[in-house]
Amino acid sequence: MKNRLFVLLFFLVISLISAQNKDNIENEILSYTNSQTQIISKGRLLLADSFLEGDLQKVDEVRNYLLKEVDSENYIALLPGEQWLISYWTGEFYDVIDSVNYYYTKGSTNYEDKIFPTEDRLYYKLVEKSWNELEKLEEKILTSGLNEEEKDFLLLHLNYMISGQPLNTLTQDEINKMADLFLEKHPTGKLTDLVKSNIRFRFEASNWGFAFDFFMGYAVQNGALSSQFSNGFALGHGFDVEYKKFSLYLRNYIGFTKTLEEMEVEAVGWQKDMRLIQYLPEASIGYSVVDNNKLKLSPFAGIGGVAFSPTESDINNRPELEDSQVGFVTAYTLGANLDFKLGWNTGAIFPNNKTYWFLRCRYGYTMPQMGSYPGYEGNIHYFNIGIGGVFRAIKRDI
């Protein structure tokens, strides 16, 4: 009985201590004031109000206090973009250049482990007012004591700052054109590399590309082949490796034909109208002579093989057919690809004009070397139509 009473008292005391501790934490949270986060939040609010009222002296005072007294190794009072836009308004242009240069070359990692300010509208309002009064800010830059390169850089950087989020006032292409003008005017300036690496973002397609297609087609036999085998439909797929204007085509062509007369192949009799599989594997090299936003024309030449073989069902019925076929023999091929670019959007995959879907028309003239199969000399014309895509990665143009 005493043991039970002791256990009950023990759990009662633990419960009371836990409840008291919970109340203490709750009271501490409710009475928690003057934290770094609160000071930063209120300081940013005062800064935003002063900025919207046009009180740049107060903006300067609050900005300096936040950066010197509040910003620390653990807390961020003002983000770099906010500091730069404020400095444009207060006319501290040398500070902008030094800060931008330091941030992009050394200081961006300093922000990774810090506590960021709570979300507010300060940056939005800075960008919005800077955009609405852009000419005023640009005039301040042009009438400053900076040298020509520094003025041109700040004009470019200011437009870059207000071009993206949150207003999206200018496209990256427009910024790139402005950057190109700066680089053309200052090809070896002290700020040239900064513009190339951090403001101009232009991408171009890689020299290397990969493509695939699935096709159907029709093969026409000529010469002695035309008296032995019928013309027939085909299915297949291809894989391309591209480098600049050159293409390596790897193709697996399977045709459907039949015998036109009785024949004996490797001591095995083939009946008339016997169904056959026609194999035309191929590896060829092409070179694009026309390549625009509508079509691509590529003559090619290559090597492959040709064979005529019984179907699997006939082999199952007549096992002696398994080792009976005409070929494989080496074959040489000449022809041309004509790709019609379909214009379907590929921006979500690779945003460049060298990545696209296509409708491919292909003609090939295949010349099998039938010297070891007397009576089967001849050549093959094939026509294919298929659908596929070519994909090229993008790389930064610096």
Secondary structure as UniProt FT lines:
FT   HELIX           2..30
FT   HELIX           36..53
FT   HELIX           56..65
FT   HELIX           66..70
FT   HELIX           80..90
FT   HELIX           93..102
FT   HELIX           103..107
FT   HELIX           108..111
FT   TURN            112..113
FT   HELIX           122..132
FT   HELIX           134..142
FT   HELIX           148..163
FT   TURN            165..167
FT   HELIX           172..185
FT   TURN            187..188
FT   TURN            190..191
FT   HELIX           192..198
FT   STRAND          202..221
FT   TURN            223..224
FT   HELIX           225..228
FT   STRAND          232..243
FT   TURN            244..245
FT   STRAND          246..259
FT   STRAND          263..265
FT   TURN            266..267
FT   STRAND          268..270
FT   TURN            272..273
FT   STRAND          275..279
FT   STRAND          282..287
FT   STRAND          290..291
FT   STRAND          295..310
FT   HELIX           312..317
FT   HELIX           319..323
FT   STRAND          326..341
FT   TURN            347..349
FT   TURN            353..354
FT   STRAND          356..368
FT   TURN            371..372
FT   TURN            374..375
FT   STRAND          380..397
//
